[in-house]
Amino acid sequence: MKHTMNLHERYPIVDVDQNRILANNGNLAYAFRLELPEIHSLSEKDFEQLHDLWFQALKALPVGTLVHKQDIYKKTAFDAKGLPNNTFLAQATQKHFQGREYLSHESLLFFIWPKNKAVNSSSLVNPFAHIPKKLPVTLGEKAEQFGKAVRDAVGFLNNGPHLSVLPYNQAAMIQYTDTYFNGFNAGFDTDMVLGRDKVQIGDHFFGAMAVNNEACFGDMVKTSRPNEKYTADGFLFHQGFIDGLGLTLPGNHIVNQIIHLDDKHKWRKLLEKRLEELSKSSNFGSWNKVLYDRVSDTLAQINNDDSSRIVRGQLNTIFWSNEEKKLDHTVSELVARFKELDIQPYRPEGQARIHYLLNSYPLFSSNFSDNDLYVTDLKHALCLMVNTTNYRSDAEGILFNDRLDNIPVLKDVWDEGKKRIKARNFAIFAPTGEGKSFLANNILRQYFEQGTRLVIIDLGGSYAKFAQLYPDQHIILKYEQGKNLGINPFCKAPGDGVAPEWLEDLTVFLMELYGSHQNVTKAQQVALKKILRRYYGAVQENHSLDGLYTFIEANQNSLLQGLGIDPSYFNLTHFLHILSEYVGDGLYSFLFKVGEDQSHRLEDKRVIVFELDEVRNNKEVLSVMLKLIKSAIQRTIWRNRSERGIILFDEFAKQLKFDNVLESVEFYYQAIRKQNGAIGIVLQSINQLPENHTSASILENTQVLYSLRNEKGYQTLKQRLHLSAHDLNQLRSIQNDLKGDRKYTEIFIKIGSESNVYRLEVPPEAYAAYLTDGTENEAIMALYEKSHDMEKAIKEFLIQKSFI
């Protein structure tokens, strides 16, 4: 026999005032939405803290309170329309992820003051058949006290480190109610067909499974347990005790946890009476012995623990599918997952299944009878709590992917408001071949497309393809033996004045050339600024280091006296001698030769790549190159403090072989604090940073960390960066998949104190753009040489490879 029910004839809600709800059965409820921590982000200790937080918040609620936590998981198609789509690679990314299926998760929390405080004795209740004829006109004093107790509990939860509890408003509650009783069908309203053989609402067939008495449980429950997928020898990667019923359980389902807070003293008497009955039983068989032991344990816990709180509770899952036969697969999966927990669930059929579906709606959950509830301590019941949710996107940031379905996740690694980090500098660690430059390309490309100016100092030639996708906005300056980089720090556009900042920058540059092996005094700096000002006053055009040298040499007998500088403050002869190496026919004069000056063009470019591969082993030339680049940066990234800028040092270890280079890089870290910028470094291992004060200063100012897989381990990384034990376990759990249909690498990302493992899956177009070596890279570059159009070259390459 089937029964068809129309929801609107007997609507469950009588009144809603903000998040306070009066149900048609007289129950009063307060509804909230929970923001939970990301899955995989919690350690064993974090799960214990959360458990204690829930216990402290709920234990003070008045006797008779019903707490219902409901976690709804729905198969959802990812909507990529919100992703950027204004460039070639952004459009490819949007298309690649559009419509990808994943489980969405919504976590709701209801505090309910049932009209009838006594738990139902009837086994099966149709909530729509038992609506009281008269509802209370006023809520009464006890209901007001209940409201205050709920506010206190919610305030306590919100003061914890991991949770946010937000009021569920009127519109959300009504939409949720309609959706629940419409069987989560989208696009149409329908009736519930409630039969003994099947429960069908629209296109969906429903099933249920419950943990509803003490006999369901095995030896023990815990706050967390090892996650076998990510645990290996030597470390344990933890998940919540029932996390296997959450995001990793395939298919549409709901996890309901219902807790009735009871009177401890009443239960002590009931349990003592139950023990007496069991001990007198003439048929004291094995099952009675099990029950006797469990009741004894519960009673002992009540007597020995003043903080214990006796509850009656239920854990159930409601699941649905558009194919009835698929319900059996879900049942099998659930049985297997409960077995892992040493729990034997109950599967309701016939009228019982209808009962479980209808009364798992929170305003009706007071209809579950004693036959549907286990008796235990509150601490035990709270182990059956889903404590984590999907990866959460920030409002803006860089796209990575979650660890479940590779769904795009935005992570704000810039943190404009400095909520998580005070310094946005970042470091990427990974051995050769693990994809350091690939990851850096992905991060920098997105930054660039968000309006950030980039300066990349590269000793490996890894960023040319990415830069060439933006033909009018990039410049690649490649060092070749005997040729200059085209940077003239002294060049000034005609008509421009000589600003104090300009003189300060040039003074720093010259003093680094002149005083790299000695301490520079304030008197020397002041003298040099006066000399530079005189030079720009006397020479109106074609400014250069050669021109400055010639000017000083020609006027050396009168220059200091004319400027009122005591010769003891500045040794002109010594200064000219040092600079002679960089002018005329000096050994390094080619670095400053004035040919076609490119410095004015740098200011118009948003991606500036310095390829210094050929100079990596020459200490003097590399040092000068970095000084020249610094002057270029001061004209570009540091010219406009309102504009974001990033400086990246790739193959950083090769640049650190020389002390003066490390000191030069430290200057960037000190100066970047005053700018709207960030510095990134790419290293094979943190051991490549020498253990000294300069390196410590660099690491201290690096608060965004990326690490790819390292087969040699992460212990040194943990020590040098003071990572937590859970950070280390997250690092050890990294697993790549470069052979499956969805190829990805996994990345540990830490932003301030927050960390998790993310994935990097990109569309074929981005894969081609980020390749840095190998035959595929050569093939793309060959196509580029023909057309000088990188987007066209990538498209042709993918057609040849049958990617698109």
C-alpha positions, -999 to +999 in steps of 0.1 A: +000+000+000+013+035-009+005+068+007+010+100-012+015+132+008+014+168-002+036+190+020+017+222+016-014+208+031+003+204+065+034+226+063+059+218+091+066+255+101+041+277+118+063+308+124+099+319+119+115+349+137+150+353+124+165+318+133+139+309+159+113+285+145+079+273+158+070+239+143+034+227+136+039+201+164+046+227+190+084+222+190+105+253+194+139+253+176+169+276+169+186+269+135+222+275+126+246+268+098+281+255+107+313+265+090+336+235+098+374+231+093+386+218+059+390+181+055+426+168+062+434+201+080+430+187+116+455+168+137+447+142+163+451+169+189+427+192+170+400+166+169+404+162+207+401+200+211+369+201+190+354+172+209+361+190+242+347+223+227+314+206+218+312+189+252+317+221+271+292+239+250+264+213+252+267+199+287+251+230+303+220+229+282+188+223+302+174+188+306+150+180+278+170+198+251+173+180+218+204+188+197+202+177+160+232+181+138+225+174+101+252+171+074+238+171+038+260+158+010+247+163-026+262+154-059+268+187-076+282+199-109+310+224-104+300+258-118+331+274-133+314+306-144+328+324-114+364+317-125+383+343-145+380+339-183+397+369-198+428+352-211+437+322-231+448+300-201+420+313-179+394+304-205+410+269-209+409+264-171+372+275-169+363+251-197+384+222-182+366+222-148+330+233-159+305+207-148+329+184-129+309+164-103+317+166-066+299+163-033+288+196-018+283+197+019+261+218+041+262+214+079+232+225+100+227+226+138+193+227+155+187+232+192+151+220+199+128+225+229+102+197+223+066+205+233+065+170+248+096+165+269+089+128+274+104+107+246+077+090+225+068+054+234+053+048+200+078+031+176+066+046+143+053+082+141+039+100+111+047+136+120+019+149+097-008+128+114-001+141+149-004+179+148-018+194+180-050+212+176-038+241+197-004+257+199+009+278+228+000+315+226+032+325+244+064+305+247+067+306+284+095+312+309+112+279+304+114+285+266+129+319+272+155+303+295+162+277+268+168+305+243+194+321+266+211+287+271+213+282+233+229+316+229+255+308+256+263+274+239+266+291+204+288+318+219+311+292+234+314+273+201+322+305+182+350+314+207+368+281+198+396+280+173+380+259+145+342+266+142+318+293+131+281+289+140+259+313+120+222+319+123+201+302+096+176+329+084+139+326+076+144+323+038+171+296+042+149+276+066+119+276+043+139+268+013+156+239+032+122+226+044+108+226+008+139+210-005+140+182+021+104+172+016+107+176-021+133+148-020+161+171-032+146+172-067+155+203-086+133+222-110+099+209-100+076+203-070+064+168-064+046+145-039+061+119-015+051+084-024+056+065+008+053+027+003+063-004+022+085-016-006+099+018-016+100+054-007+101+076-038+100+114-041+100+126-077+130+110-094+147+099-062+144+066-043+153+067-006+170+044+019+181+046+055+205+031+080+208+038+117+228+033+149+200+033+173+208+012+204+238+003+226+242-031+210+253-015+177+286-004+192+318-024+195+345-019+221+350+018+218+345+051+199+372+077+196+375+114+186+397+104+156+413+075+139+441+069+113+432+076+077+445+045+060+448+062+026+474+087+038+490+068+067+522+050+061+551+036+081+563+060+107+534+084+109+496+085+114+474+108+094+442+113+113+405+117+103+374+121+124+360+089+138+330+089+114+346+109+085+341+078+063+303+086+063+310+121+051+327+135+020+344+102+010+311+083+009+300+084-027+265+095-036+238+117-022+233+113+016+225+129+049+242+122+082+220+129+112+231+130+148+204+134+173+212+139+210+186+142+238+201+157+270+186+137+299+185+139+337+216+121+350+200+113+384+169+097+368+192+076+346+213+065+375+182+050+392+170+034+359+204+018+353+207+005+388+173-011+384+183-025+350+215-040+365+194-057+392+171-072+366+199-085+345+218-101+375+186-119+386+179-132+351+175-170+352+187-170+315+219-152+321+233-160+287+262-144+267+241-115+254+228-107+288+264-107+301+274-082+273+245-059+283+253-063+320+289-052+314+279-022+293+253-010+317+278-015+345+304+006+326+279+034+319+268+035+356+304+035+368+311+064+345+281+084+358+293+077+394+330+085+389+327+115+366+309+145+379+311+161+344+293+132+327+260+139+310+237+110+301+221+113+267+199+093+244+210+095+209+209+083+173+232+084+144+215+077+110+222+081+073+195+089+048+206+083+012+190+086-022+195+079-059+176+082-091+181+045-097+165+022-070+191-006-076+219+019-067+206+020-031+219-015-026+254-003-035+252+025-010+240+000+017+269-023+010+293+007+012+278+019+044+279-016+060+316-018+051+324+016+065+305+009+098+324-024+100+357-004+100+343+014+131+332-019+148+296-007+146+267-029+134+240-006+121+202-012+117+186-010+083+149+001+085+125-013+060+088-008+052+070+017+076+102+021+096+120+035+066+093+061+062+095+069+099+133+075+096+130+097+065+102+119+078+114+123+113+151+130+104+138+164+095+151+183+126+118+198+137+103+163+138+132+144+153+116+145+188+093+117+173+120+091+176+111+068+205+132+049+231+133+020+206+152+043+182+177+057+206+209+044+224+218+055+259+253+067+265+274+095+279+276+129+260+313+124+255+307+091+238+279+106+216+301+135+204+327+111+190+300+104+163+303+140+150+312+150+115+338+177+122+352+186+087+339+199+054+349+206+018+380+226+010+369+262+013+377+289-013+387+324-002+370+354-018+401+359-041+435+344-047+453+317-067+435+286-080+447+253-068+426+221-065+410+202-036+422+167-026+389+150-032+377+156-068+403+182-079+377+209-078+393+245-081+399+262-048+409+298-044+436+304-018+444+340-008+481+338-006+484+376-008+462+385+022+457+422+016+441+426+050+469+407+067+445+384+086+467+353+083+502+366+074+522+398+080+547+391+052+534+377+019+568+364+007+568+328-004+592+299-009+588+268-031+607+236-021+611+205-042+638+183-057+647+183-094+619+169-115+591+174-090+577+204-108+590+235-089+590+258-120+557+243-132+541+253-099+558+288-099+546+293-135+510+285-124+512+309-094+529+338-113+506+335-143+475+340-122+491+368-102+499+385-135+464+381-148+451+397-116+472+429-123+504+421-104+537+432-120+564+405-121+602+406-121+617+371-125+654+365-119+659+331-135+690+310-139+672+281-156+652+295-185+618+284-171+595+313-178+599+323-214+568+305-227+545+318-201+558+354-207+554+351-245+517+345-241+515+382-234+535+396-263+530+433-256+534+431-219+566+412-214+603+416-219+630+389-216+665+402-209+690+375-214+727+379-204+752+369-231+789+371-226+803+405-235+769+421-239+749+444-216+714+438-203+702+471-217+697+486-183+710+521-177+703+532-141+714+567-149+691+573-178+666+601-172+638+612-195+643+647-209+625+673-188+623+650-157+636+667-125+661+651-102+639+639-073+655+631-039+643+595-043+662+592-077+694+605-060+689+581-031+685+551-054+715+560-075+736+566-044+728+531-031+736+516-065+770+534-067+779+527-031+773+490-037+796+491-067+822+511-049+819+499-013+811+462-017+841+452+004+840+480+029+816+498+052+800+529+037+796+559+059+768+585+060+794+612+051+803+593+019+766+589+009+759+627+014+790+636-006+780+613-035+744+627-036+759+662-039+782+650-067+753+634-086+732+665-082+760+686-097+764+661-126+727+662-135+728+700-133+758+702-156+749+674-181+715+676-196+713+644-217+728+610-224+734+602-188+753+570-180+780+556-157+806+564-183+794+600-185+794+603-147+829+589-146+841+613-173+825+643-155+841+635-121+875+628-137+874+661-156+865+681-125+882+662-098+905+690-088+877+715-081+846+693-076+848+686-038+859+722-030+831+736-052+805+715-033+820+722+001+830+686+008+860+679+029+883+655+010+884+633+041+848+626+037+851+612+001+882+599-016+876+608-053+908+591-065+899+558-049+863+561-062+875+566-098+900+538-095+872+513-084+848+525-111+874+523-138+867+486-140+832+493-153+839+521-178+860+527-209+881+496-216+876+482-180+871+445-176+834+448-170+827+479-190+804+459-213+779+457-185+773+495-187+778+502-224+752+526-237+735+512-267+698+511-272+686+520-237+658+496-226+653+510-192+625+533-202+607+503-218+609+483-186+585+506-169+559+498-194+562+460-191+543+439-166+564+408-169+602+413-168+623+382-171+661+383-165+677+351-178+712+349-161+720+313-169+754+321-185+766+342-156+757+319-127+794+310-120+808+345-122+807+362-088+815+397-099+793+398-129+764+382-111+767+406-083+767+436-106+738+421-126+717+419-094+726+455-086+714+465-121+683+445-117+677+462-084+678+496-100+653+483-126+630+470-099+631+504-082+618+520-114+591+494-119+577+474-090+587+500-064+577+531-084+540+527-075+532+515-040+496+510-048+505+484-074+512+448-065+546+435-074+564+402-071+601+394-074+610+358-080+644+342-076+644+309-094+672+284-091+679+304-060+707+281-046+729+288-076+727+325-068+736+319-032+770+305-037+785+340-031+781+359+002+775+393-014+746+378-034+729+366-003+733+400+013+719+416-019+689+394-017+684+402+020+682+439+009+651+430-012+635+414+019+641+444+040+629+469+013+599+449+003+582+456+037+577+492+026+562+482-008+530+465-019+550+435-029+563+400-023+595+380-029+595+344-040+624+319-039+626+285-055+649+259-039+656+222-043+661+219-005+661+242+025+696+229+031+707+251+002+701+281+024+732+285+046+724+284+083+734+320+092+717+353+103+709+364+068+691+331+059+673+332+092+661+367+084+649+356+050+630+326+064+615+346+092+600+370+065+587+341+044+552+332+056+537+314+026+553+279+020+548+255-008+564+221-008+562+193-034+570+157-028+605+149-015+614+112-013+643+121+010+619+134+037+609+167+053+626+166+087+650+195+079+622+215+065+602+209+097+632+220+119+642+251+100+606+264+095+593+252+129+565+232+114+540+213+136+538+175+138+506+177+117+524+198+091+550+170+089+523+144+086+506+164+058+540+166+040+545+128+043+511+121+029+518+139-004+510+115-034+511+124-071+492+108-099+508+115-133+493+084-151+455+086-144+428+104-164+432+134-141+469+140-138+479+160-108+507+167-083+500+174-046+513+204-028+516+212+009+506+249+013+510+267+046+497+303+049+507+316+083+496+290+107+470+274+084+481+244+063+467+217+041+476+196+011+462+207-023+464+194-058+475+210-090+456+198-121+457+221-151+441+220-186+463+208-215+469+244-226+484+254-193+504+222-191+520+231-225+526+267-213+544+256-181+566+229-196+603+239-190+623+212-207+621+179-227+611+171-263+575+184-259+589+218-248+612+218-278+583+210-301+563+240-288+593+263-291+599+251-327+563+260-336+567+294-318+597+302-339+576+298-370+547+321-360+561+341-330+526+335-315+528+314-283+490+309-281+489+296-317+520+274-311+503+258-280+471+252-299+490+236-329+510+214-305+478+202-287+462+193-321+492+174-331+491+155-298+453+150-300+448+167-267+421+189-281 
